[in-house]
């Protein structure tokens, strides 16, 4: 099974409402206000999956700042998962800054069938991810239901791009260390955090952490898959495209070109996601 562990789908109306939504939501404004920024709905995702031979996709929110925008997007994810349970798994988007309201919305979404929380965008959402008190209510709830939490991460060096922020490996590591029993997914290769896994204390802290490859062709050479597998293990990597930022085929082609061992390919392309999310379980 090939699983794309990081995709985004939005209600069809969002593409026509860019100006309104950008005025209401800081994350939408930062990432999607430009008319050239791609927005896809569930049907477009399913067609793309069929075209590129992807069996299952994890679809999630964008780290909304506006509560009503988040609820509308989460409702759409719930509907998409309900209509396509064998093809789409959903993650709820909330903002920990909302306090009890964030936990309540995450609980509502979990009861409706969503299996994780994310994507968190600390920069636009104003989240202090290293603040134990601020993050504890949502993380405690996630741990109680064994829900993975996916966080947007950025590199402290290199080129600039829309959405690049200051959620760098040092901050992400403090977040991970504060919640060692939570399952945490670091998007975009954790902003380079896996490389610090060569340090024994960092490697030990990453035992419940996964790194997804979302947007990888825009960030790293294809050898990143082999490098991260060597440092933290292929069992900590989730294949992801960041669809609709790019088609699934682009990172799939990069990965295929590496000729990794079959056992590593199996884990990266879907085995890890199947185990983490219970895909295929009755």
PLY file of the C-alpha trace (Angstrom):
ply
format ascii 1.0
element vertex 282
property float x
property float y
property float z
element edge 281
property int vertex1
property int vertex2
end_header
0.00 0.00 0.00
1.26 3.46 -0.93
0.16 6.11 1.59
0.68 9.84 1.09
0.85 10.98 4.69
0.53 14.73 4.16
-2.12 16.20 1.84
-4.49 19.13 2.06
-8.08 19.33 0.88
-10.46 22.21 1.42
-14.13 22.92 0.83
-14.71 23.79 -2.84
-15.91 27.27 -1.90
-12.52 28.23 -0.42
-11.00 28.78 -3.87
-13.62 31.44 -4.64
-13.37 33.06 -1.20
-9.65 33.81 -1.02
-9.99 37.51 -0.21
-12.56 36.90 2.54
-10.63 34.02 4.10
-7.30 35.81 3.93
-8.82 38.71 5.85
-10.10 36.34 8.53
-7.30 33.80 8.88
-3.56 34.55 9.14
-2.47 31.11 7.94
-4.70 31.26 4.88
-3.31 34.73 4.16
0.29 33.53 4.41
-0.07 30.38 2.32
-3.15 30.54 0.09
-4.07 34.17 -0.58
-2.12 34.22 -3.86
-4.47 33.10 -6.67
-1.63 30.95 -8.01
-1.55 28.88 -4.82
-3.26 25.57 -5.54
-6.40 24.55 -3.63
-7.89 21.08 -4.09
-11.06 19.40 -2.88
-11.62 15.74 -2.07
-12.63 14.73 -5.58
-9.50 16.29 -7.05
-7.38 14.45 -4.49
-9.02 11.12 -5.32
-8.46 11.63 -9.04
-4.82 12.50 -8.44
-4.38 9.43 -6.24
-5.82 7.16 -8.92
-3.63 8.74 -11.58
-0.44 8.26 -9.52
-1.34 4.87 -7.99
-1.58 6.15 -4.41
-3.79 3.88 -2.31
-4.48 6.10 0.70
-3.99 9.74 1.69
-3.88 11.58 5.00
-5.71 14.89 4.51
-5.43 17.68 7.04
-6.06 21.32 7.79
-3.63 24.21 7.45
-3.16 25.42 11.01
-6.08 27.82 11.03
-6.20 30.89 13.25
-9.91 31.61 12.83
-12.12 29.21 14.78
-15.03 29.27 12.34
-12.75 28.67 9.35
-11.27 25.69 11.20
-14.69 24.21 11.95
-15.78 24.61 8.32
-12.60 22.94 7.05
-12.81 20.18 9.67
-16.44 19.49 8.77
-15.37 19.04 5.16
-12.62 16.61 6.19
-15.11 14.63 8.27
-17.42 14.38 5.27
-14.59 13.37 2.93
-13.43 10.61 5.29
-16.98 9.37 5.83
-17.53 9.16 2.07
-14.15 7.55 1.34
-13.01 5.62 4.45
-10.77 3.23 2.53
-8.94 6.05 0.73
-8.75 9.08 3.04
-7.78 9.53 6.69
-8.33 12.96 8.23
-6.46 15.09 10.76
-8.29 17.94 12.54
-6.82 21.41 12.50
-7.07 23.42 15.73
-5.05 26.14 17.44
-3.73 25.37 20.96
-3.97 29.10 21.73
-7.75 28.62 21.85
-7.38 26.64 25.09
-10.47 24.61 25.97
-12.04 25.41 22.61
-9.15 23.70 20.84
-9.58 20.55 22.90
-13.34 20.60 22.40
-12.98 20.88 18.62
-10.34 18.15 18.52
-12.63 15.93 20.59
-15.57 16.62 18.27
-13.49 15.71 15.25
-12.08 12.56 16.83
-15.59 11.40 17.71
-16.56 11.97 14.07
-13.73 9.77 12.79
-10.63 11.93 12.34
-7.46 10.18 13.50
-4.97 12.91 14.25
-4.34 16.60 14.90
-2.58 18.82 12.41
-1.17 20.55 10.69
-0.06 22.98 13.40
1.56 26.16 12.02
3.22 27.73 15.06
4.37 30.91 13.33
1.05 32.07 11.91
-0.99 30.57 14.77
1.13 32.28 17.41
1.91 29.03 19.23
4.81 28.83 21.67
5.45 25.14 21.08
8.17 24.94 23.75
5.72 26.28 26.38
4.64 23.27 28.41
1.59 24.99 29.93
0.29 26.28 26.59
0.64 22.97 24.80
-0.34 20.54 27.58
-4.16 20.59 27.27
-4.16 19.63 23.59
-1.24 17.22 23.88
-2.76 15.50 26.92
-5.99 15.02 24.99
-4.11 13.67 21.97
-2.20 11.22 24.15
-5.40 10.02 25.81
-6.72 8.83 22.42
-3.31 7.99 20.93
-3.78 10.63 18.23
-0.61 11.71 16.41
0.06 15.44 16.27
1.65 16.86 13.10
3.62 20.08 13.24
4.94 22.31 10.45
8.72 22.64 10.77
11.24 24.88 9.03
14.98 24.96 8.42
17.10 27.60 10.19
19.19 28.06 7.03
18.70 27.99 3.27
16.35 29.60 0.80
13.12 31.37 1.65
9.68 30.22 0.46
6.02 30.88 1.35
5.30 29.28 4.71
8.90 29.06 5.88
8.93 30.11 9.49
10.90 29.96 12.71
9.76 26.56 14.00
13.32 25.30 13.80
14.88 22.07 15.14
15.84 23.54 18.52
12.24 24.55 19.26
10.82 21.33 17.85
13.15 19.26 20.02
12.02 21.08 23.18
8.41 20.40 22.19
9.21 16.70 21.70
11.06 16.50 25.01
8.10 18.07 26.82
5.77 15.35 25.53
7.81 12.14 25.28
4.75 9.86 25.36
2.96 11.61 22.48
3.31 10.48 18.89
4.58 13.51 16.99
4.97 13.89 13.22
7.45 16.54 12.13
6.50 17.77 8.68
9.05 18.68 6.00
11.75 16.48 7.53
11.50 18.38 10.82
13.43 21.31 9.43
16.55 19.11 9.50
16.07 17.75 13.03
16.81 14.11 12.01
20.46 14.99 11.37
20.87 15.86 15.05
19.80 12.28 15.77
23.51 11.49 15.48
23.73 12.99 18.98
22.80 10.17 21.39
20.50 12.29 23.56
18.62 13.61 20.54
18.30 10.18 18.97
16.83 8.87 22.22
14.28 11.70 22.33
12.99 10.81 18.84
11.66 7.36 19.74
7.99 8.38 19.24
8.68 10.82 16.40
8.11 10.46 12.67
9.41 12.70 9.89
7.38 13.23 6.75
8.78 14.12 3.35
6.17 16.75 2.45
7.50 19.24 -0.14
10.85 17.43 -0.16
11.70 18.18 -3.83
11.54 21.91 -2.99
13.84 21.49 0.02
16.42 18.73 -0.35
18.17 16.51 -2.86
16.62 13.01 -3.12
19.40 11.54 -0.98
17.57 12.92 2.07
15.61 9.66 2.27
18.75 7.56 2.56
20.42 10.01 4.95
17.49 10.11 7.37
17.03 6.33 7.17
20.69 5.93 8.12
20.46 8.30 11.09
17.04 7.70 12.69
15.81 4.63 10.79
13.45 4.03 7.89
10.80 3.13 10.46
10.57 6.84 11.35
9.90 8.15 7.82
6.49 8.82 6.27
6.22 9.34 2.51
4.36 12.60 1.78
3.92 15.04 -1.08
2.14 18.07 0.45
-0.50 17.69 -2.31
-1.76 19.86 -4.02
1.54 21.74 -3.74
2.86 19.07 -6.10
1.56 15.84 -7.65
2.21 12.60 -5.79
4.25 11.40 -8.77
7.09 13.86 -8.21
8.34 12.59 -4.82
7.41 9.03 -5.79
9.76 9.29 -8.76
12.54 10.67 -6.58
12.18 7.86 -4.10
12.07 5.20 -6.82
15.27 6.58 -8.29
17.18 5.90 -5.08
16.80 2.10 -5.29
16.53 1.78 -1.50
16.30 -1.74 -0.05
12.81 -3.22 -0.40
12.36 -3.35 3.36
13.00 0.40 3.65
10.76 1.24 0.70
7.94 -0.79 2.26
8.17 1.14 5.54
8.52 4.59 3.97
5.86 4.22 1.28
3.13 2.95 3.55
4.12 0.43 6.18
4.84 3.04 8.84
1.61 4.94 8.13
-0.43 1.73 8.15
0.92 0.84 11.59
0.67 4.37 12.98
-2.92 4.98 11.82
-4.28 1.45 11.97
-5.07 1.42 8.27
-6.75 -1.76 7.15
-7.83 -2.69 10.67
-11.43 -3.88 11.04
0 1
1 2
2 3
3 4
4 5
5 6
6 7
7 8
8 9
9 10
10 11
11 12
12 13
13 14
14 15
15 16
16 17
17 18
18 19
19 20
20 21
21 22
22 23
23 24
24 25
25 26
26 27
27 28
28 29
29 30
30 31
31 32
32 33
33 34
34 35
35 36
36 37
37 38
38 39
39 40
40 41
41 42
42 43
43 44
44 45
45 46
46 47
47 48
48 49
49 50
50 51
51 52
52 53
53 54
54 55
55 56
56 57
57 58
58 59
59 60
60 61
61 62
62 63
63 64
64 65
65 66
66 67
67 68
68 69
69 70
70 71
71 72
72 73
73 74
74 75
75 76
76 77
77 78
78 79
79 80
80 81
81 82
82 83
83 84
84 85
85 86
86 87
87 88
88 89
89 90
90 91
91 92
92 93
93 94
94 95
95 96
96 97
97 98
98 99
99 100
100 101
101 102
102 103
103 104
104 105
105 106
106 107
107 108
108 109
109 110
110 111
111 112
112 113
113 114
114 115
115 116
116 117
117 118
118 119
119 120
120 121
121 122
122 123
123 124
124 125
125 126
126 127
127 128
128 129
129 130
130 131
131 132
132 133
133 134
134 135
135 136
136 137
137 138
138 139
139 140
140 141
141 142
142 143
143 144
144 145
145 146
146 147
147 148
148 149
149 150
150 151
151 152
152 153
153 154
154 155
155 156
156 157
157 158
158 159
159 160
160 161
161 162
162 163
163 164
164 165
165 166
166 167
167 168
168 169
169 170
170 171
171 172
172 173
173 174
174 175
175 176
176 177
177 178
178 179
179 180
180 181
181 182
182 183
183 184
184 185
185 186
186 187
187 188
188 189
189 190
190 191
191 192
192 193
193 194
194 195
195 196
196 197
197 198
198 199
199 200
200 201
201 202
202 203
203 204
204 205
205 206
206 207
207 208
208 209
209 210
210 211
211 212
212 213
213 214
214 215
215 216
216 217
217 218
218 219
219 220
220 221
221 222
222 223
223 224
224 225
225 226
226 227
227 228
228 229
229 230
230 231
231 232
232 233
233 234
234 235
235 236
236 237
237 238
238 239
239 240
240 241
241 242
242 243
243 244
244 245
245 246
246 247
247 248
248 249
249 250
250 251
251 252
252 253
253 254
254 255
255 256
256 257
257 258
258 259
259 260
260 261
261 262
262 263
263 264
264 265
265 266
266 267
267 268
268 269
269 270
270 271
271 272
272 273
273 274
274 275
275 276
276 277
277 278
278 279
279 280
280 281
